[in-house]
Amino acid sequence: MIESVIKDFKDSSTPVIFMRHLEDSEESPLYEGTVGSELHSSLKDYADYVLEKQTPNSFFNTKLSDTLQHLGINHLFITGFETEFCCMFTAISAFDRGYKVTFIKNATGTLNTDQTYEMKGLDIKNFVGKVLQWSNTMEVLDYEEYVEKYKS
């Protein structure tokens, strides 16, 4: 679903910004130069901009705000990896900075499971989506709802 959203943006000549998470520790799978620190090979060619970050929040100590301002963007569509960290933190931070935010919950992903959090039956994407939706601060959609609203 992530790739479908990206293709929609590319088809409409809307900028696609990727955030690349890097860690300072050589033991980290996200240490620069390791396979884990690279953008996924199936998606990297879609990026118009690749910015680096070191926290789940894509705005903290990055060039994201400057890039968005330069491009004149005021509405962010959040997709990506680590639903309950990077995607959620970035969505909240975007709202705090005055952006309109659309969080496409099933166009996010995570390696974590209900066992990770010791919460039997937890559906992380649905849980994060529901929390963000209940906040009444941003739009939360499934991919199908996104298509209906923004592609029709």
ABEGO torsion letter per residue (X at the ends): XAAAAAAAAAAAGBBBBBBBBBBABAABAABBGBAAABBBAAAAAABABBBBBABABAABGBAAAAAAAAAGBABBBBBEBGAABAAAAAAAAAAAAGBBBBBBAAABBBABBAAAAGBBGBBAAAAAAAAAAAAGABBBBBAAAAAAAAAX
